[in-house]
Amino acid sequence: MTKDIKQGIAKSMKNIDSANHVTGKSIYVDDIPVRVGTLYACAYGSPMAHGKIKNVDTKAAAEHAGVYSIITHKDIPGENQIGGIIQDEPLLAEGEVHFQGQPIVLVIAETEAIAHAAVKKIKVEIDPLPVIVDPREAFAKGELLSTPRTFSLGDTKKAFAKCAHVFEGQAESGGQEHLYIETQGAYAYPTEHGSVRISSSTQGPTQVQRATAKVLGLPMNKVEVDVTRLGGGFGGKEDQATPWGAMAALAAFVLQRPIKYVLHRMEDMKMTGKRNPYTSDYKIGLDKDLKIVALESTYYQNGGAAADLSPAILERTLFHLNNSYFIPNVQATANSCRTNLPPNTAFRGFGGPQGMFVIEAAIAHAAKELGVDAIDIQRKNLLAEGDEFPYGQIAEGCEAINCWDEAVERYDLEKIKKEVVAFNEKNTQFKKGLSLMPICFGISFTNTQMNNARALVHVYSDGSVGVSTGAIEMGQGVNTKMVQVAAEIFGLDPKRVKLESTNTTRVANTSPSAASATADLNGKALAIACNDILARLKKVAQDNLGHDEKTAIEIKHETVFANNKKTKLTWHELVQAAFMARVNLSAKGHYATPRINFDKTKEKGHPFAYHVYGTAITVATVDCVRGTYEFDCVKLVHDFGASMNRIIDLGQTEGGLVQGIGWMTMEELMYNKEGRLLSNALSTYKVPDIYAVPREIDVHFLNTDNPNLAIFRSKAVGEPPLMYGIGAYFAIRNAVESFNPKAKMAYSAPITPEKVLMGLYS
Amino acid sequence: MAAIKLSINGKSYEIDVEEDMPLLWAIRDYVGMTGTKFGCGIAQCGACTVHLNGTPIRSCSTPVTVAVGKKITTIEGVSEANNHPIQQAWVELQVPQCGYCQSGQIMSAVALLEETAQPTDEDIDAAMQGNICRCGTYDRIRKAIHRAAEIKSDNKTLSKK
């Protein structure tokens, strides 16, 4: 039990949307009733990955029956620029194209079907330029999206000289299609005074607002962005919802008509970026006791054709290069490489998982060469309280060892080990593999400036409460947590609290819902606003009850308590009294995470409010004839802090795990040398279905009271569990090696059944 | 264009659409019921699942004319009081996360329960394999279908009494 939640109303609270979700009543962008006169947009994407645009012929498309207008970069009243971190991304291509599917022309028609048909009649002539799809090739040619970054700790040169064992190798992790089941989309219409309103499926309403204002040449106050909820985001709608919102707004503004643009699945897969693929080099040094003494690593991130969020993702790779281990000597450089693929982008974990895969590969490599169990190396090197991260932060409230030991004991690792060995001795066609995967994930945007949020609270005169925050509900249950915060502080039945849509006119200058930090940042801002109103109400209660200002007032279960004694005054009466006394019943709250800092010139600081820890035990069974596999179980201990909503947090853990398993095992993105996406539909890109889920998922809540920078001490949970999926990769590998101890397999994910088969018989 | 008569959730609708229009668009854009979702357009994700005479089908890849003369059931028509055992179990076990695929999941699960009163894990996997949930709620889907089977059999026992 947490100290911070007193009412107990909230901890088992169900998602406020669940009744609507099971009856089809929840509204997503595509479900918004359209206004009279609505037109539909569809973009023509470049057929080539790199080249100079010679000619754009839209005549046949314009003459297609039902086409209303054709829009190109020439129609943009403001700046043709939507780049976030770096201004390197036009909304509609002009002069050159840099990836297949890059939008060049926007067709506006009476129906979606007509718009799609007319797009096929557009002819664009392009003089081809060389295409790069491989990040190492891009690096060799000097094609970088941003300045390389280097983190260092200790002295690796000296340290390697003293190491008993040194191993070098390469590790690769593939990209990942977000495959939010709701595709990207927006609905925009012109409003009074030359303004525009956009309903967008975005994790970053302010990003859509800022980019649209720039494209339209408007001040930000003339662009309103509203978001009800997303049918999945996973990072894919952090920056990459922006083009579609800006395109719909552009057409709405220029044509003064309502414009809807919801992407077809194949358009979405072709035109949007994915998780950044990485290829990396490592050199790991251990002493004779298997302590990791030094790590040198170089990361080549496939950034795609524009910076998008890749420079920030690159940074998080470095922040997680040591995963959950203490490494005293580190020299690590990360390069963001420009290729001719759609701009790669945020995906749950944001570069962290890619960094963690490399250190896990290095440990597995060392273990294999030394003939020891990787588990022994992992356990010996876990982070402990007071250890220094390569970026200078000191581990505080470190739960790495607690999580690991709890998992080993609770799930009886020795017994699992014996069962796996016994099974493998008896069976030839099927082999089992076991892995442990510890995780450590830093919570906060690594860009310190972004760690702030605001909330707006109205208590209406009838006692009902309206809450607006900058948080976007995308399935992570943040809106439910926001209701919990308000209900908890006011001592109310959560039914009295209504969560409003996320809207830039009510809460401005928001950071995107990302980095697992949404509930913390917005929840803390909301708590400040609620406490503000509560303080005013307490004063009214003292006056109303005839008590002096020393009387302790509390509101519990909608009733006022004075000095711990129940009074006759109810919440409803208190609010009415306050209203009659002309007391302000509205408040805004602003929260900026304290303490955090990071100096990029030194690459040192204290960038994270806190870290989340955990350990997963995974057992996989491989069919050594077919190369297929399934997961017997994943048993994990996760550091939730003091979870404020166990059912939501458990759902995030189960779902993150499944998505991580998908990334590491079956999800294989394929581009050809011309930069064309081959895995361009759900028939060729496979994500986990019900068969892919482990037969057994056990989650133990490690309750900790440390993180007072987490909302109600309930730690952020969105991203960390995805990284348990890395354990699936190594469990499969271990099963393969049990069949063929001499298996030659690169440390390359995803470990598809094809790769397993090759490994089994290598 | 042709005048097409559809029977959806027990009500008749007459709409004027192309004969090859996918049933999904007819339901969403012409009848105005938006509970059924578009996911992939090629019958690979299951978000658009509705029932034709009780059988789950992918409405994104079914021409509207195929549905003429048949009973169409959508998420809006699964139960009168939003209390089908599947819906109850879904809320009780908190299956949905983002919610977008859940109409389709529920339609597949309802059909499974009609056919098999007490489905095994294997039955569930076979019936639900065509419905993708990117939030990864599969473990809860399995548990919720078992729970719905329980609720349904309890209801039957109660109504017999």
HADDOCK unambig.tbl for C-alpha pairs under 7 A between the chains (distance, minus, plus):
assign (segid A and resid 14 and name CA) (segid B and resid 94 and name CA) 6.95 0.50 0.50
assign (segid A and resid 18 and name CA) (segid B and resid 91 and name CA) 5.93 0.50 0.50
assign (segid A and resid 18 and name CA) (segid B and resid 96 and name CA) 6.59 0.50 0.50
assign (segid A and resid 19 and name CA) (segid B and resid 91 and name CA) 6.55 0.50 0.50
assign (segid A and resid 21 and name CA) (segid B and resid 96 and name CA) 6.88 0.50 0.50
assign (segid A and resid 21 and name CA) (segid B and resid 99 and name CA) 5.24 0.50 0.50
assign (segid A and resid 21 and name CA) (segid B and resid 102 and name CA) 6.81 0.50 0.50
assign (segid A and resid 22 and name CA) (segid B and resid 87 and name CA) 5.78 0.50 0.50
assign (segid A and resid 22 and name CA) (segid B and resid 102 and name CA) 6.57 0.50 0.50
assign (segid A and resid 22 and name CA) (segid B and resid 103 and name CA) 6.41 0.50 0.50
assign (segid A and resid 23 and name CA) (segid B and resid 75 and name CA) 5.92 0.50 0.50
assign (segid A and resid 23 and name CA) (segid B and resid 76 and name CA) 5.98 0.50 0.50
assign (segid A and resid 23 and name CA) (segid B and resid 82 and name CA) 6.42 0.50 0.50
assign (segid A and resid 24 and name CA) (segid B and resid 35 and name CA) 3.83 0.50 0.50
assign (segid A and resid 24 and name CA) (segid B and resid 36 and name CA) 6.89 0.50 0.50
assign (segid A and resid 24 and name CA) (segid B and resid 75 and name CA) 5.88 0.50 0.50
assign (segid A and resid 24 and name CA) (segid B and resid 76 and name CA) 6.26 0.50 0.50
assign (segid A and resid 24 and name CA) (segid B and resid 103 and name CA) 5.96 0.50 0.50
assign (segid A and resid 25 and name CA) (segid B and resid 35 and name CA) 6.05 0.50 0.50
assign (segid A and resid 31 and name CA) (segid B and resid 34 and name CA) 5.68 0.50 0.50
assign (segid A and resid 179 and name CA) (segid B and resid 134 and name CA) 6.82 0.50 0.50
assign (segid A and resid 180 and name CA) (segid B and resid 134 and name CA) 6.17 0.50 0.50
assign (segid A and resid 181 and name CA) (segid B and resid 39 and name CA) 5.38 0.50 0.50
assign (segid A and resid 181 and name CA) (segid B and resid 100 and name CA) 6.62 0.50 0.50
assign (segid A and resid 181 and name CA) (segid B and resid 101 and name CA) 6.66 0.50 0.50
assign (segid A and resid 181 and name CA) (segid B and resid 134 and name CA) 6.67 0.50 0.50
assign (segid A and resid 182 and name CA) (segid B and resid 39 and name CA) 6.27 0.50 0.50
assign (segid A and resid 182 and name CA) (segid B and resid 100 and name CA) 6.54 0.50 0.50
assign (segid A and resid 230 and name CA) (segid B and resid 98 and name CA) 6.67 0.50 0.50
assign (segid A and resid 231 and name CA) (segid B and resid 98 and name CA) 5.15 0.50 0.50
assign (segid A and resid 231 and name CA) (segid B and resid 99 and name CA) 6.51 0.50 0.50
assign (segid A and resid 231 and name CA) (segid B and resid 100 and name CA) 4.89 0.50 0.50
assign (segid A and resid 232 and name CA) (segid B and resid 98 and name CA) 5.60 0.50 0.50
assign (segid A and resid 265 and name CA) (segid B and resid 39 and name CA) 6.88 0.50 0.50
assign (segid A and resid 265 and name CA) (segid B and resid 40 and name CA) 5.13 0.50 0.50
assign (segid A and resid 474 and name CA) (segid B and resid 98 and name CA) 5.33 0.50 0.50
assign (segid A and resid 475 and name CA) (segid B and resid 97 and name CA) 4.16 0.50 0.50
assign (segid A and resid 475 and name CA) (segid B and resid 98 and name CA) 3.41 0.50 0.50
assign (segid A and resid 475 and name CA) (segid B and resid 99 and name CA) 6.96 0.50 0.50
assign (segid A and resid 476 and name CA) (segid B and resid 97 and name CA) 6.37 0.50 0.50
assign (segid A and resid 654 and name CA) (segid B and resid 136 and name CA) 6.97 0.50 0.50
assign (segid A and resid 655 and name CA) (segid B and resid 135 and name CA) 5.30 0.50 0.50
assign (segid A and resid 655 and name CA) (segid B and resid 136 and name CA) 4.21 0.50 0.50
assign (segid A and resid 655 and name CA) (segid B and resid 137 and name CA) 5.97 0.50 0.50
assign (segid A and resid 658 and name CA) (segid B and resid 136 and name CA) 5.69 0.50 0.50
assign (segid A and resid 659 and name CA) (segid B and resid 136 and name CA) 6.69 0.50 0.50
assign (segid A and resid 682 and name CA) (segid B and resid 44 and name CA) 6.02 0.50 0.50
assign (segid A and resid 683 and name CA) (segid B and resid 44 and name CA) 6.62 0.50 0.50
assign (segid A and resid 689 and name CA) (segid B and resid 129 and name CA) 5.97 0.50 0.50
assign (segid A and resid 689 and name CA) (segid B and resid 132 and name CA) 5.65 0.50 0.50
assign (segid A and resid 690 and name CA) (segid B and resid 125 and name CA) 5.99 0.50 0.50
assign (segid A and resid 690 and name CA) (segid B and resid 128 and name CA) 6.85 0.50 0.50
assign (segid A and resid 690 and name CA) (segid B and resid 129 and name CA) 5.59 0.50 0.50
assign (segid A and resid 690 and name CA) (segid B and resid 138 and name CA) 5.43 0.50 0.50
assign (segid A and resid 691 and name CA) (segid B and resid 125 and name CA) 6.30 0.50 0.50
assign (segid A and resid 691 and name CA) (segid B and resid 129 and name CA) 6.83 0.50 0.50
